[in-house]
Amino acid sequence: MARPVNPEFEKTKVVAENRRARFEYFIEDRYEAGICLTGTEVKSLRFGEGSIAESYAEVKNGEVWLVNSNVPEFSHGNRNNHVPKRPRKLLLKERQIAKFHGAVERKGMTLVPLSIYFNSRGRAKVELALAKGKNNADKRSTMKERDWKRDKARIMKDNG
């Protein structure tokens, strides 16, 4: 029997987060994907090192790849250490890959990694989002909304 899919992913340890993505894009759908890593990459991620700030995902030959993500070399690794910025394969079902391919090709959407984390079973996962880019006016309205929420919280705290 299949395990029920939880709408909110079980994140026990978040390693890297792309906070800029929520500012730059309208997030439409979020997916959880496995990631192919070597042993030293897993060890480096377990130490909390890694960055996905300037990374993106792309569909090539029926596979999804995480490009430009930085997992630094493991400090106690030997000469078989990994390359820090190599493309890493993401593990998804064929229907999800087809959906991503169609959305990127037809609708002009982007595959953005939101975070890399370890789930409750200790597996490294990537939270991927299908997103549409914001223009400058949208970004300004997002900043205005965020500032108002901060001011409102400050006023509420002062008055009561």
VMD Tcl script that builds the backbone (N, CA, C; Angstrom):
set m [mol new atoms 480]
animate dup $m
set s [atomselect $m all]
$s set {name element resname resid chain x y z} {
  {N N MET 1 A 0.840 -1.175 0.000}
  {CA C MET 1 A 0.000 0.000 0.000}
  {C C MET 1 A 0.885 1.237 0.000}
  {N N ALA 2 A 0.543 2.199 -0.820}
  {CA C ALA 2 A 1.350 3.405 -0.956}
  {C C ALA 2 A 1.200 4.303 0.261}
  {N N ARG 3 A 2.284 4.956 0.586}
  {CA C ARG 3 A 2.274 5.893 1.696}
  {C C ARG 3 A 1.549 7.164 1.284}
  {N N PRO 4 A 0.692 7.736 2.131}
  {CA C PRO 4 A 0.004 8.959 1.744}
  {C C PRO 4 A 0.988 10.124 1.615}
  {N N VAL 5 A 0.779 10.948 0.604}
  {CA C VAL 5 A 1.660 12.080 0.351}
  {C C VAL 5 A 1.231 13.239 1.241}
  {N N ASN 6 A 2.159 13.743 1.998}
  {CA C ASN 6 A 1.898 14.854 2.892}
  {C C ASN 6 A 2.063 16.157 2.117}
  {N N PRO 7 A 1.091 17.083 2.190}
  {CA C PRO 7 A 1.230 18.325 1.425}
  {C C PRO 7 A 2.416 19.169 1.909}
  {N N GLU 8 A 2.708 19.120 3.189}
  {CA C GLU 8 A 3.886 19.807 3.723}
  {C C GLU 8 A 4.962 18.754 3.936}
  {N N PHE 9 A 6.115 18.933 3.321}
  {CA C PHE 9 A 7.168 17.935 3.360}
  {C C PHE 9 A 7.766 17.852 4.762}
  {N N GLU 10 A 8.205 16.638 5.139}
  {CA C GLU 10 A 8.822 16.414 6.448}
  {C C GLU 10 A 10.277 16.863 6.387}
  {N N LYS 11 A 10.544 18.056 6.871}
  {CA C LYS 11 A 11.908 18.573 6.863}
  {C C LYS 11 A 12.463 18.502 8.277}
  {N N THR 12 A 13.372 17.557 8.505}
  {CA C THR 12 A 13.954 17.477 9.837}
  {C C THR 12 A 15.190 18.354 9.947}
  {N N LYS 13 A 15.988 18.459 8.879}
  {CA C LYS 13 A 17.178 19.304 8.911}
  {C C LYS 13 A 17.326 20.007 7.570}
  {N N VAL 14 A 17.072 21.307 7.533}
  {CA C VAL 14 A 17.233 22.088 6.307}
  {C C VAL 14 A 18.700 22.467 6.181}
  {N N VAL 15 A 19.301 22.123 5.043}
  {CA C VAL 15 A 20.717 22.377 4.815}
  {C C VAL 15 A 20.917 23.693 4.085}
  {N N ALA 16 A 20.192 23.894 3.004}
  {CA C ALA 16 A 20.334 25.110 2.202}
  {C C ALA 16 A 18.949 25.579 1.784}
  {N N GLU 17 A 18.758 26.886 1.804}
  {CA C GLU 17 A 17.462 27.441 1.441}
  {C C GLU 17 A 17.670 28.589 0.468}
  {N N ASN 18 A 16.810 28.667 -0.526}
  {CA C ASN 18 A 16.868 29.730 -1.515}
  {C C ASN 18 A 15.788 30.752 -1.166}
  {N N ARG 19 A 16.113 31.674 -0.256}
  {CA C ARG 19 A 15.128 32.647 0.208}
  {C C ARG 19 A 14.821 33.677 -0.872}
  {N N ARG 20 A 15.757 33.918 -1.745}
  {CA C ARG 20 A 15.579 34.910 -2.807}
  {C C ARG 20 A 14.517 34.456 -3.819}
  {N N ALA 21 A 14.308 33.164 -3.945}
  {CA C ALA 21 A 13.374 32.627 -4.943}
  {C C ALA 21 A 11.947 33.116 -4.695}
  {N N ARG 22 A 11.542 33.222 -3.430}
  {CA C ARG 22 A 10.182 33.665 -3.128}
  {C C ARG 22 A 9.981 35.132 -3.467}
  {N N PHE 23 A 11.070 35.896 -3.507}
  {CA C PHE 23 A 10.997 37.299 -3.890}
  {C C PHE 23 A 11.020 37.461 -5.411}
  {N N GLU 24 A 11.787 36.641 -6.082}
  {CA C GLU 24 A 11.971 36.763 -7.533}
  {C C GLU 24 A 10.865 36.111 -8.360}
  {N N TYR 25 A 10.149 35.120 -7.786}
  {CA C TYR 25 A 9.187 34.334 -8.559}
  {C C TYR 25 A 7.854 34.208 -7.840}
  {N N PHE 26 A 6.796 33.999 -8.637}
  {CA C PHE 26 A 5.508 33.551 -8.109}
  {C C PHE 26 A 5.568 32.037 -8.044}
  {N N ILE 27 A 5.517 31.458 -6.859}
  {CA C ILE 27 A 5.602 30.010 -6.690}
  {C C ILE 27 A 4.216 29.424 -6.932}
  {N N GLU 28 A 4.096 28.508 -7.882}
  {CA C GLU 28 A 2.798 27.915 -8.189}
  {C C GLU 28 A 2.645 26.517 -7.616}
  {N N ASP 29 A 3.522 25.593 -7.962}
  {CA C ASP 29 A 3.461 24.221 -7.451}
  {C C ASP 29 A 4.798 23.861 -6.835}
  {N N ARG 30 A 4.740 23.078 -5.755}
  {CA C ARG 30 A 5.957 22.615 -5.099}
  {C C ARG 30 A 6.013 21.096 -5.137}
  {N N TYR 31 A 7.213 20.558 -5.349}
  {CA C TYR 31 A 7.412 19.117 -5.431}
  {C C TYR 31 A 8.636 18.727 -4.611}
  {N N GLU 32 A 8.642 17.489 -4.156}
  {CA C GLU 32 A 9.780 16.925 -3.448}
  {C C GLU 32 A 10.490 15.971 -4.393}
  {N N ALA 33 A 11.795 16.131 -4.517}
  {CA C ALA 33 A 12.575 15.271 -5.401}
  {C C ALA 33 A 13.777 14.724 -4.654}
  {N N GLY 34 A 14.119 13.485 -4.962}
  {CA C GLY 34 A 15.353 12.921 -4.439}
  {C C GLY 34 A 16.519 13.470 -5.237}
  {N N ILE 35 A 17.713 13.308 -4.731}
  {CA C ILE 35 A 18.889 13.832 -5.420}
  {C C ILE 35 A 19.992 12.776 -5.383}
  {N N CYS 36 A 20.677 12.588 -6.522}
  {CA C CYS 36 A 21.783 11.630 -6.613}
  {C C CYS 36 A 23.053 12.303 -6.101}
  {N N LEU 37 A 23.585 11.775 -5.015}
  {CA C LEU 37 A 24.787 12.335 -4.407}
  {C C LEU 37 A 25.834 11.256 -4.212}
  {N N THR 38 A 27.093 11.666 -4.163}
  {CA C THR 38 A 28.157 10.741 -3.805}
  {C C THR 38 A 28.337 10.783 -2.291}
  {N N GLY 39 A 29.163 9.906 -1.752}
  {CA C GLY 39 A 29.333 9.806 -0.307}
  {C C GLY 39 A 29.855 11.071 0.336}
  {N N THR 40 A 30.856 11.709 -0.281}
  {CA C THR 40 A 31.422 12.912 0.319}
  {C C THR 40 A 30.454 14.097 0.223}
  {N N GLU 41 A 29.595 14.093 -0.786}
  {CA C GLU 41 A 28.583 15.159 -0.882}
  {C C GLU 41 A 27.580 15.049 0.260}
  {N N VAL 42 A 27.164 13.829 0.577}
  {CA C VAL 42 A 26.221 13.619 1.674}
  {C C VAL 42 A 26.857 14.063 2.994}
  {N N LYS 43 A 28.117 13.708 3.204}
  {CA C LYS 43 A 28.799 14.097 4.438}
  {C C LYS 43 A 28.921 15.606 4.541}
  {N N SER 44 A 29.231 16.252 3.444}
  {CA C SER 44 A 29.350 17.709 3.440}
  {C C SER 44 A 28.000 18.360 3.745}
  {N N LEU 45 A 26.922 17.823 3.172}
  {CA C LEU 45 A 25.586 18.356 3.446}
  {C C LEU 45 A 25.179 18.108 4.895}
  {N N ARG 46 A 25.549 16.978 5.452}
  {CA C ARG 46 A 25.215 16.693 6.855}
  {C C ARG 46 A 25.894 17.664 7.809}
  {N N PHE 47 A 27.047 18.206 7.416}
  {CA C PHE 47 A 27.709 19.223 8.210}
  {C C PHE 47 A 27.080 20.600 8.017}
  {N N GLY 48 A 26.051 20.695 7.169}
  {CA C GLY 48 A 25.329 21.950 6.975}
  {C C GLY 48 A 25.937 22.856 5.933}
  {N N GLU 49 A 26.833 22.339 5.126}
  {CA C GLU 49 A 27.449 23.142 4.085}
  {C C GLU 49 A 26.701 22.926 2.779}
  {N N GLY 50 A 26.590 23.964 1.994}
  {CA C GLY 50 A 25.930 23.868 0.702}
  {C C GLY 50 A 25.151 25.128 0.409}
  {N N SER 51 A 24.978 25.394 -0.871}
  {CA C SER 51 A 24.266 26.597 -1.274}
  {C C SER 51 A 23.512 26.334 -2.577}
  {N N ILE 52 A 22.287 26.837 -2.646}
  {CA C ILE 52 A 21.508 26.741 -3.887}
  {C C ILE 52 A 21.012 28.121 -4.299}
  {N N ALA 53 A 21.704 29.178 -3.837}
  {CA C ALA 53 A 21.247 30.541 -4.080}
  {C C ALA 53 A 21.191 30.874 -5.570}
  {N N GLU 54 A 22.152 30.441 -6.357}
  {CA C GLU 54 A 22.160 30.773 -7.779}
  {C C GLU 54 A 21.890 29.556 -8.659}
  {N N SER 55 A 21.267 28.531 -8.111}
  {CA C SER 55 A 21.041 27.312 -8.878}
  {C C SER 55 A 19.651 27.290 -9.513}
  {N N TYR 56 A 19.488 26.398 -10.464}
  {CA C TYR 56 A 18.223 26.191 -11.153}
  {C C TYR 56 A 18.151 24.734 -11.598}
  {N N ALA 57 A 16.980 24.319 -12.019}
  {CA C ALA 57 A 16.803 22.950 -12.504}
  {C C ALA 57 A 16.387 23.002 -13.968}
  {N N GLU 58 A 16.795 22.009 -14.722}
  {CA C GLU 58 A 16.424 21.952 -16.136}
  {C C GLU 58 A 16.120 20.516 -16.539}
  {N N VAL 59 A 15.282 20.386 -17.559}
  {CA C VAL 59 A 14.902 19.076 -18.075}
  {C C VAL 59 A 15.726 18.809 -19.326}
  {N N LYS 60 A 16.505 17.699 -19.295}
  {CA C LYS 60 A 17.331 17.317 -20.434}
  {C C LYS 60 A 17.174 15.835 -20.682}
  {N N ASN 61 A 16.794 15.454 -21.879}
  {CA C ASN 61 A 16.701 14.045 -22.283}
  {C C ASN 61 A 15.834 13.223 -21.333}
  {N N GLY 62 A 14.727 13.769 -20.900}
  {CA C GLY 62 A 13.821 13.038 -20.032}
  {C C GLY 62 A 14.300 12.910 -18.594}
  {N N GLU 63 A 15.277 13.722 -18.196}
  {CA C GLU 63 A 15.782 13.721 -16.822}
  {C C GLU 63 A 15.830 15.167 -16.329}
  {N N VAL 64 A 15.724 15.330 -15.028}
  {CA C VAL 64 A 15.796 16.666 -14.434}
  {C C VAL 64 A 17.136 16.784 -13.719}
  {N N TRP 65 A 17.846 17.891 -13.967}
  {CA C TRP 65 A 19.169 18.120 -13.406}
  {C C TRP 65 A 19.182 19.403 -12.588}
  {N N LEU 66 A 19.835 19.359 -11.455}
  {CA C LEU 66 A 20.060 20.538 -10.623}
  {C C LEU 66 A 21.411 21.114 -11.024}
  {N N VAL 67 A 21.384 22.328 -11.567}
  {CA C VAL 67 A 22.582 22.931 -12.136}
  {C C VAL 67 A 23.051 24.080 -11.245}
  {N N ASN 68 A 24.372 24.201 -11.106}
  {CA C ASN 68 A 25.013 25.324 -10.426}
  {C C ASN 68 A 24.781 25.340 -8.917}
  {N N SER 69 A 24.457 24.224 -8.326}
  {CA C SER 69 A 24.362 24.175 -6.869}
  {C C SER 69 A 25.751 23.884 -6.317}
  {N N ASN 70 A 26.066 24.482 -5.194}
  {CA C ASN 70 A 27.406 24.363 -4.641}
  {C C ASN 70 A 27.389 23.514 -3.375}
  {N N VAL 71 A 28.026 22.359 -3.441}
  {CA C VAL 71 A 28.254 21.519 -2.263}
  {C C VAL 71 A 29.767 21.463 -2.113}
  {N N PRO 72 A 30.334 22.206 -1.138}
  {CA C PRO 72 A 31.799 22.263 -1.032}
  {C C PRO 72 A 32.415 20.900 -0.742}
  {N N GLU 73 A 33.697 20.782 -1.077}
  {CA C GLU 73 A 34.397 19.521 -0.840}
  {C C GLU 73 A 34.381 19.188 0.644}
  {N N PHE 74 A 34.311 17.904 0.937}
  {CA C PHE 74 A 34.319 17.432 2.317}
  {C C PHE 74 A 35.716 17.631 2.894}
  {N N SER 75 A 35.784 18.227 4.080}
  {CA C SER 75 A 37.081 18.588 4.661}
  {C C SER 75 A 37.955 17.376 4.957}
  {N N HIS 76 A 37.372 16.247 5.322}
  {CA C HIS 76 A 38.150 15.056 5.634}
  {C C HIS 76 A 38.177 14.067 4.471}
  {N N GLY 77 A 37.809 14.526 3.292}
  {CA C GLY 77 A 37.792 13.649 2.127}
  {C C GLY 77 A 39.194 13.419 1.590}
  {N N ASN 78 A 39.340 12.377 0.776}
  {CA C ASN 78 A 40.640 12.066 0.197}
  {C C ASN 78 A 40.666 12.531 -1.257}
  {N N ARG 79 A 41.523 11.945 -2.055}
  {CA C ARG 79 A 41.640 12.387 -3.451}
  {C C ARG 79 A 40.403 12.060 -4.281}
  {N N ASN 80 A 39.513 11.202 -3.756}
  {CA C ASN 80 A 38.277 10.875 -4.459}
  {C C ASN 80 A 37.132 11.815 -4.083}
  {N N ASN 81 A 37.455 13.000 -3.600}
  {CA C ASN 81 A 36.445 13.978 -3.229}
  {C C ASN 81 A 35.672 14.416 -4.472}
  {N N HIS 82 A 34.486 14.969 -4.285}
  {CA C HIS 82 A 33.614 15.332 -5.400}
  {C C HIS 82 A 33.946 16.726 -5.945}
  {N N VAL 83 A 33.395 17.013 -7.123}
  {CA C VAL 83 A 33.509 18.343 -7.734}
  {C C VAL 83 A 32.390 19.207 -7.148}
  {N N PRO 84 A 32.691 20.391 -6.603}
  {CA C PRO 84 A 31.679 21.164 -5.875}
  {C C PRO 84 A 30.466 21.613 -6.706}
  {N N LYS 85 A 30.647 22.027 -7.956}
  {CA C LYS 85 A 29.526 22.590 -8.713}
  {C C LYS 85 A 29.074 21.706 -9.865}
  {N N ARG 86 A 29.141 20.411 -9.700}
  {CA C ARG 86 A 28.729 19.521 -10.789}
  {C C ARG 86 A 27.206 19.471 -10.881}
  {N N PRO 87 A 26.645 19.203 -12.077}
  {CA C PRO 87 A 25.184 19.013 -12.167}
  {C C PRO 87 A 24.785 17.720 -11.468}
  {N N ARG 88 A 23.686 17.777 -10.736}
  {CA C ARG 88 A 23.222 16.617 -9.977}
  {C C ARG 88 A 21.845 16.202 -10.470}
  {N N LYS 89 A 21.680 14.895 -10.664}
  {CA C LYS 89 A 20.422 14.363 -11.175}
  {C C LYS 89 A 19.376 14.352 -10.066}
  {N N LEU 90 A 18.153 14.793 -10.408}
  {CA C LEU 90 A 17.036 14.762 -9.471}
  {C C LEU 90 A 16.161 13.566 -9.797}
  {N N LEU 91 A 15.679 12.898 -8.771}
  {CA C LEU 91 A 14.897 11.679 -8.938}
  {C C LEU 91 A 13.414 12.005 -8.836}
  {N N LEU 92 A 12.727 11.900 -9.963}
  {CA C LEU 92 A 11.295 12.193 -10.046}
  {C C LEU 92 A 10.615 11.124 -10.886}
  {N N LYS 93 A 9.300 11.071 -10.793}
  {CA C LYS 93 A 8.530 10.137 -11.610}
  {C C LYS 93 A 8.385 10.713 -13.016}
  {N N GLU 94 A 8.146 9.815 -13.976}
  {CA C GLU 94 A 8.076 10.225 -15.379}
  {C C GLU 94 A 6.950 11.226 -15.635}
  {N N ARG 95 A 5.828 11.062 -14.953}
  {CA C ARG 95 A 4.704 11.985 -15.145}
  {C C ARG 95 A 5.068 13.383 -14.659}
  {N N GLN 96 A 5.802 13.456 -13.542}
  {CA C GLN 96 A 6.230 14.758 -13.038}
  {C C GLN 96 A 7.221 15.410 -14.002}
  {N N ILE 97 A 8.138 14.617 -14.541}
  {CA C ILE 97 A 9.115 15.146 -15.495}
  {C C ILE 97 A 8.405 15.665 -16.737}
  {N N ALA 98 A 7.405 14.926 -17.215}
  {CA C ALA 98 A 6.646 15.363 -18.390}
  {C C ALA 98 A 5.895 16.659 -18.092}
  {N N LYS 99 A 5.345 16.770 -16.905}
  {CA C LYS 99 A 4.638 17.992 -16.510}
  {C C LYS 99 A 5.605 19.172 -16.468}
  {N N PHE 100 A 6.790 18.956 -15.897}
  {CA C PHE 100 A 7.797 20.017 -15.844}
  {C C PHE 100 A 8.210 20.446 -17.240}
  {N N HIS 101 A 8.445 19.458 -18.100}
  {CA C HIS 101 A 8.881 19.756 -19.468}
  {C C HIS 101 A 7.831 20.591 -20.198}
  {N N GLY 102 A 6.550 20.195 -20.069}
  {CA C GLY 102 A 5.481 20.939 -20.728}
  {C C GLY 102 A 5.343 22.349 -20.185}
  {N N ALA 103 A 5.449 22.512 -18.876}
  {CA C ALA 103 A 5.297 23.835 -18.272}
  {C C ALA 103 A 6.443 24.757 -18.664}
  {N N VAL 104 A 7.633 24.222 -18.718}
  {CA C VAL 104 A 8.791 25.050 -19.073}
  {C C VAL 104 A 8.734 25.430 -20.546}
  {N N GLU 105 A 8.359 24.479 -21.417}
  {CA C GLU 105 A 8.342 24.747 -22.854}
  {C C GLU 105 A 7.171 25.635 -23.273}
  {N N ARG 106 A 5.961 25.319 -22.806}
  {CA C ARG 106 A 4.766 26.013 -23.291}
  {C C ARG 106 A 4.436 27.272 -22.504}
  {N N LYS 107 A 4.495 27.191 -21.195}
  {CA C LYS 107 A 4.028 28.296 -20.363}
  {C C LYS 107 A 5.133 29.265 -19.973}
  {N N GLY 108 A 6.368 28.964 -20.292}
  {CA C GLY 108 A 7.475 29.848 -19.949}
  {C C GLY 108 A 7.764 29.894 -18.468}
  {N N MET 109 A 7.540 28.793 -17.793}
  {CA C MET 109 A 7.807 28.741 -16.357}
  {C C MET 109 A 9.241 28.284 -16.100}
  {N N THR 110 A 9.646 28.374 -14.836}
  {CA C THR 110 A 11.003 28.030 -14.437}
  {C C THR 110 A 10.963 27.008 -13.319}
  {N N LEU 111 A 11.922 26.105 -13.306}
  {CA C LEU 111 A 12.077 25.159 -12.204}
  {C C LEU 111 A 13.099 25.734 -11.232}
  {N N VAL 112 A 12.636 26.067 -10.032}
  {CA C VAL 112 A 13.483 26.715 -9.044}
  {C C VAL 112 A 13.621 25.816 -7.817}
  {N N PRO 113 A 14.833 25.517 -7.378}
  {CA C PRO 113 A 14.988 24.778 -6.123}
  {C C PRO 113 A 14.784 25.725 -4.943}
  {N N LEU 114 A 13.920 25.344 -4.009}
  {CA C LEU 114 A 13.645 26.183 -2.845}
  {C C LEU 114 A 14.512 25.796 -1.651}
  {N N SER 115 A 14.756 24.505 -1.461}
  {CA C SER 115 A 15.591 24.093 -0.331}
  {C C SER 115 A 16.130 22.688 -0.546}
  {N N ILE 116 A 17.240 22.404 0.145}
  {CA C ILE 116 A 17.788 21.057 0.243}
  {C C ILE 116 A 17.697 20.691 1.715}
  {N N TYR 117 A 17.162 19.505 1.993}
  {CA C TYR 117 A 16.963 19.111 3.381}
  {C C TYR 117 A 17.053 17.599 3.513}
  {N N PHE 118 A 17.120 17.153 4.753}
  {CA C PHE 118 A 17.065 15.731 5.059}
  {C C PHE 118 A 15.693 15.450 5.655}
  {N N ASN 119 A 15.025 14.400 5.169}
  {CA C ASN 119 A 13.703 14.064 5.694}
  {C C ASN 119 A 13.843 13.193 6.940}
  {N N SER 120 A 12.728 12.728 7.446}
  {CA C SER 120 A 12.742 11.950 8.692}
  {C C SER 120 A 13.464 10.610 8.542}
  {N N ARG 121 A 13.583 10.116 7.329}
  {CA C ARG 121 A 14.290 8.853 7.094}
  {C C ARG 121 A 15.780 9.061 6.837}
  {N N GLY 122 A 16.229 10.312 6.849}
  {CA C GLY 122 A 17.643 10.606 6.653}
  {C C GLY 122 A 18.052 10.725 5.201}
  {N N ARG 123 A 17.095 10.838 4.301}
  {CA C ARG 123 A 17.395 10.968 2.872}
  {C C ARG 123 A 17.493 12.442 2.486}
  {N N ALA 124 A 18.441 12.767 1.620}
  {CA C ALA 124 A 18.575 14.135 1.122}
  {C C ALA 124 A 17.512 14.376 0.063}
  {N N LYS 125 A 16.781 15.467 0.195}
  {CA C LYS 125 A 15.705 15.814 -0.738}
  {C C LYS 125 A 15.860 17.259 -1.185}
  {N N VAL 126 A 15.274 17.557 -2.340}
  {CA C VAL 126 A 15.246 18.919 -2.861}
  {C C VAL 126 A 13.789 19.314 -3.020}
  {N N GLU 127 A 13.428 20.489 -2.535}
  {CA C GLU 127 A 12.083 21.013 -2.749}
  {C C GLU 127 A 12.143 21.876 -4.003}
  {N N LEU 128 A 11.464 21.409 -5.050}
  {CA C LEU 128 A 11.436 22.098 -6.340}
  {C C LEU 128 A 10.121 22.836 -6.502}
  {N N ALA 129 A 10.163 23.962 -7.205}
  {CA C ALA 129 A 8.938 24.721 -7.445}
  {C C ALA 129 A 8.831 25.071 -8.920}
  {N N LEU 130 A 7.613 24.957 -9.441}
  {CA C LEU 130 A 7.309 25.511 -10.752}
  {C C LEU 130 A 6.941 26.960 -10.507}
  {N N ALA 131 A 7.673 27.873 -11.115}
  {CA C ALA 131 A 7.492 29.284 -10.784}
  {C C ALA 131 A 7.466 30.144 -12.038}
  {N N LYS 132 A 6.826 31.295 -11.894}
  {CA C LYS 132 A 6.764 32.292 -12.955}
  {C C LYS 132 A 7.474 33.541 -12.449}
  {N N GLY 133 A 8.296 34.156 -13.279}
  {CA C GLY 133 A 9.089 35.305 -12.860}
  {C C GLY 133 A 8.245 36.539 -12.591}
  {N N LYS 134 A 8.662 37.332 -11.614}
  {CA C LYS 134 A 7.994 38.597 -11.299}
  {C C LYS 134 A 8.678 39.722 -12.062}
  {N N ASN 135 A 7.904 40.757 -12.386}
  {CA C ASN 135 A 8.515 41.951 -12.948}
  {C C ASN 135 A 8.785 42.947 -11.817}
  {N N ASN 136 A 9.365 44.092 -12.138}
  {CA C ASN 136 A 9.777 45.042 -11.098}
  {C C ASN 136 A 8.603 45.568 -10.286}
  {N N ALA 137 A 7.463 45.803 -10.925}
  {CA C ALA 137 A 6.296 46.313 -10.194}
  {C C ALA 137 A 5.810 45.290 -9.173}
  {N N ASP 138 A 5.828 44.017 -9.540}
  {CA C ASP 138 A 5.423 42.960 -8.605}
  {C C ASP 138 A 6.380 42.888 -7.417}
  {N N LYS 139 A 7.674 43.054 -7.691}
  {CA C LYS 139 A 8.660 43.009 -6.612}
  {C C LYS 139 A 8.466 44.187 -5.664}
  {N N ARG 140 A 8.160 45.369 -6.226}
  {CA C ARG 140 A 7.925 46.537 -5.377}
  {C C ARG 140 A 6.698 46.337 -4.503}
  {N N SER 141 A 5.636 45.767 -5.051}
  {CA C SER 141 A 4.440 45.533 -4.251}
  {C C SER 141 A 4.706 44.491 -3.166}
  {N N THR 142 A 5.546 43.493 -3.452}
  {CA C THR 142 A 5.920 42.508 -2.440}
  {C C THR 142 A 6.686 43.175 -1.307}
  {N N MET 143 A 7.602 44.076 -1.641}
  {CA C MET 143 A 8.362 44.783 -0.611}
  {C C MET 143 A 7.452 45.688 0.218}
  {N N LYS 144 A 6.513 46.358 -0.446}
  {CA C LYS 144 A 5.584 47.237 0.256}
  {C C LYS 144 A 4.705 46.443 1.224}
  {N N GLU 145 A 4.245 45.298 0.774}
  {CA C GLU 145 A 3.418 44.421 1.614}
  {C C GLU 145 A 4.203 43.906 2.821}
  {N N ARG 146 A 5.432 43.506 2.596}
  {CA C ARG 146 A 6.277 43.007 3.681}
  {C C ARG 146 A 6.562 44.118 4.713}
  {N N ASP 147 A 6.839 45.342 4.222}
  {CA C ASP 147 A 7.084 46.465 5.136}
  {C C ASP 147 A 5.847 46.795 5.949}
  {N N TRP 148 A 4.675 46.747 5.310}
  {CA C TRP 148 A 3.443 47.045 6.032}
  {C C TRP 148 A 3.174 46.013 7.123}
  {N N LYS 149 A 3.422 44.743 6.824}
  {CA C LYS 149 A 3.231 43.695 7.835}
  {C C LYS 149 A 4.161 43.927 9.034}
  {N N ARG 150 A 5.397 44.317 8.761}
  {CA C ARG 150 A 6.343 44.586 9.838}
  {C C ARG 150 A 5.887 45.791 10.665}
  {N N ASP 151 A 5.452 46.874 10.009}
  {CA C ASP 151 A 4.963 48.060 10.722}
  {C C ASP 151 A 3.710 47.749 11.524}
  {N N LYS 152 A 2.813 46.966 10.935}
  {CA C LYS 152 A 1.584 46.596 11.622}
  {C C LYS 152 A 1.882 45.802 12.892}
  {N N ALA 153 A 2.834 44.861 12.797}
  {CA C ALA 153 A 3.209 44.080 13.975}
  {C C ALA 153 A 3.823 44.980 15.044}
  {N N ARG 154 A 4.614 45.959 14.634}
  {CA C ARG 154 A 5.223 46.887 15.577}
  {C C ARG 154 A 4.158 47.738 16.262}
  {N N ILE 155 A 3.169 48.222 15.508}
  {CA C ILE 155 A 2.083 49.035 16.074}
  {C C ILE 155 A 1.259 48.198 17.059}
  {N N MET 156 A 0.932 46.963 16.673}
  {CA C MET 156 A 0.170 46.090 17.543}
  {C C MET 156 A 0.917 45.806 18.858}
  {N N LYS 157 A 2.227 45.636 18.737}
  {CA C LYS 157 A 3.038 45.380 19.929}
  {C C LYS 157 A 3.059 46.598 20.850}
  {N N ASP 158 A 3.173 47.777 20.279}
  {CA C ASP 158 A 3.225 49.009 21.085}
  {C C ASP 158 A 1.888 49.324 21.741}
  {N N ASN 159 A 0.775 49.038 21.057}
  {CA C ASN 159 A -0.535 49.421 21.548}
  {C C ASN 159 A -1.263 48.340 22.333}
  {N N GLY 160 A -0.709 47.173 22.402}
  {CA C GLY 160 A -1.530 46.290 23.174}
  {C C GLY 160 A -1.221 44.886 23.217}
}
mol reanalyze $m
mol bondsrecalc $m
mol representation Tube
mol addrep $m
